[in-house]
């Protein structure tokens, strides 16, 4: 009788929130035991620090210099390019641009992909249409279409972000939708439907928090793919010509004809791309393993 005056949403939300906190603590406890995950997180954190502190670490690369194609060592730890510019400064400032594209494209793709996924999972009448749309988009040749769009619109940072995000959200939708389909059929979601007729409240309060772990994994994976896509477009000359990026370094090395003779021009930007993509992939794997209930008993 005393429960009549209680808010039903509070009664249901509290156990769900408590369970989520317990699962998060258990996931973090297992994740701390994964050396590859911790190392990967450290590398990503280092790249973020380098991007943010770029003005403090190296001056912005000049238009040209006097020391042309100097091998690594001495005053130039990464060597110089065909115009005498310090390659270390180019890589550092390229980190800023590459992470900007990766984060921005990932946020847009995750936002669109998650919204489409949860709407399709909750409203089953349009789920078939969304599934067909996603399958159709995933079947398209992504790289030629990205090249075509970037060439038609014109090279710029905004274009690269928009193009990468436009072709990344279907994969996010597929991952999130598979989890959301399970969540919408759980008992506490059915109980929430009895308390309110607002699908927005149910999706925001119950469905999205339940699929958040999948979204986190999608962010990391999408960011690494965005870096590869942006570097590939820049290498083809479709990147922003006014801003340094790892892809632009490779493009200018190829255009100058020094790519085969000056090995350092391709080595250091390629290592930077490899570090970001590999660390992001290993981090997502470690996080996925930590979320596995079988590993939480260790």
N, C-alpha and C positions, 0 to 999 in steps of 0.2 A: 504494500500500500504506500510505503514511503517513497517508492521509486517513481510515483506518478508526477511529482514535481520536478524531476530531473530532466535535463536536456538530452534527448536520445542520441544526438550526434556526439555529445561529450562522452557518453557511455561507450559508444563504439570506437570513437577516434582514439581514446586513451590506450586501449590494448594494442591497437594497430601501431600507434606511435612508439609505444614501449617495445614492441616486438621489433620494429625497425631499428631502434637504437641498439637493442641487443645484437641484432644481426650485423649492424655496422661495427660495433665493438669487436665482435668475433672475427669479422673480415679483416679488420686492422691488425688484430693479434696474429692471425695467420700470415698476413702480408709481410709483417715485420720479420718473419722467418725465411722469406724468399730473397736470397742475395741478389739474384738477377733483377728482381723487381725494384729493390732499393737502389741498385746501381743505375738502372734505367731512369728511375725518378730523379736521381742525382744528376745525371747527364742532361735531362730535360730542364731541370732547375738551373744548371750551369748555362745552358743556351739562353734561357730567359734572362738571366743576369747579364750575359754578354750583350743581348739585344737592348736591354734597358740602359746599360752603362756604356753603350757604343761611343758616345761623345767623349767619355772620360778615358776610354781605352786606346782610341786611335783617331787622328784627324780624318775628316772626310776626304776620300781620295781625290787628288787634284786632277786636272785635265791631262797633264802629261808630266814627265819627270826627265831627269838627265841620265839616270842609270837604267838602261834598257836590258831586259831579260837577264837580270842578275840572279844567279842561283841562290837558294836559301842559305842563310848564314850571315853573321856579322850584324850590320845595321838593318838587314831585311830578313827576319826569321823565316818568312814564307817566300822570299824572292820578290822579283818585280815582273811586270807584264811587258808587252811589246811597246808600250808607250812610257815605260819607266815608272809606273805607279806601284805603290807598295801593295802587294797582294794580301798581306795581313789585314790592312785597313779595309780592303774590298770584302774579305771574308767576314770581318766583324760587322761591317755595315750591311752586308748581305744577310747576316743572321737576323737583323732587325726586320728587313723587308720580308724574308721567307717566313718568319714566325707570324708577322702581321697577316700575310695571305693565308697561312694555315689556320690561324685562330678565327679570322673573319669568315673564311669560307666554311669552316666547320660549324661555327655558330649558326650561320644561315641554313646550312644543310640539315643540321640537327633540329633546328626549329621547325623547318618545313616538313622534314621527314617524320618527326615525332607527332606533329599536329595531324598529318594525314593518317598516320598509323593508328592513333588512339580514336580518331573519328571513325575510321573504317571498322575498327574492332568493336566499338560501342554501337554504332548504327549498322547492323548487319545488312541492311537493304542496299547500302552503297559499297559494301565491302568487296563485292564481286567486281564492280567497276574499278575500284582502287587497285585490286589485285591485277587486273588486266593492264591498267595503266603502268603499274610498276614493272610488270614482266615485259611489257613492250619497251619501256625506257631502258631497262637493263639489257635488252637484246640489241640495242643500237650500237653501232661502232663509235665508242666514246671519243677516242683520240682524234679521228678525222673530223668529227663534228665540233669538238673543242677548237681545233685549228681553224675550221671554217668560220665559226662565230667570232673568234678572236681576230681573225683577219678582216672580217667585214666591219666589225665595230671599231677596231683600231686598238693599238697597244696602249694599255694603261693599267695601273694597279686595280682600279675599280673593275675593269673588264675582266682581268684574271680572276679576281675574287668571285664575280658573278658567274663566270663560265664554270669554274671549278665547283661552286656550290650547286649550280643548276644540274650538273651531271653526277652529283654525290648523294643527293637526298633519297633517291630510290633505294639504294642499299641500306640506308638508315631505316627507311620505312619497313623494309622487309624484316630487319632484325627486331625492331621495336614491336611491330605488328604481331609477330609470333608469340611474344611474351604477353602483349596486351590481350590477345584472344583468350589466354588462360585466366588472366586477372578478372576480366569482365564476367566470368562465370563463377567466381568465388562467392561463398555465402555472404561475406560482409558487403560485397557490392550489391547483391540482391537485397540485403537489408537496407542499404542506403537508398535504393529505389523506392522502398516503402515510405521513407521519411521525407523525400523530396521528389519533385517532378523536374528538377533542373538538371539536365545532363551535364551542363558546364560545371556545376558544383561537384558532381560525382566524379567526373573525369579529372578535375583539378585536385580534388581532395583525396581520391582513392586510386585512380588508375595511373596517373602520371607518377606519383611517389613510388608505386609498386614496380614500375618499369625503369626507374631511375638508374639502377645498376647497369642495365643494358645500354642506356643512354650514355653513361660514363665511358663504357667500352667503345661505343660508337664514336664518341668525340675523339678519343686517342687514335683510333684507326683512321677516321676520316681526315684528321689533321696530317697524318703521315702521307696519306694518298694525295692530299692537297699540295704538299711540298713537292712530291714527285711530279704531279701534273703541272704545277707552276714552273718548276725547273725545266720540264720538257718543253713547255710553250716558250719560255725565255730562250732556251737553247736554239729554238727554231726562229728566233728573232721576233717573237710575238709578245715579249714581255715589255715592261715599262722601261723605255730607254733613258729616262731621267733619274732612275733610282737603281742603286746597286742591289743585286740579288745573286744567289749562287748560280742560278741558271744564266744570268747575264755574263758572269765571269767565264763560264764555259763557252758561251756564244762568241764573246770577243776573242777568246783564245783560238777558236776555230776560224773566225773571220780573218784574223791576222796571219794565219798559217803557221803559228808557233805551237800548236797543240801537240805535234809529234816530236818536236825538238826540245821544247821547254816542258819537261814532265811535271814540274811543280804547278803549272797553271791549271791542270786538270786534277792533280792529286788532292790538294787541300780543299777545294770546294766539294769534290766528290766525297771526301771523308766527312765533311760537315753534313752533307745530305744523308750519308750512310748512318752517321751517329744519330741524327734526329729520327729517321725512319725506323732503324733497328731498335733504338731505345723505346720509342712509342709502341712498337709491336710487342716487345718483351714486357713492357709495363702492362699492356692490356691482357697478355697471357697470364702474368702473375696475379693481376687483380681478379681475373676470371677464376683462377685456381683457388684464390683465397675465398671467393664467394661460394665455392662448392661446399655444401654441408659436410661431406665426408672428410674434408681436410680440417674442419674446425675442431675435431676431437683430438687433434694431435697436441 
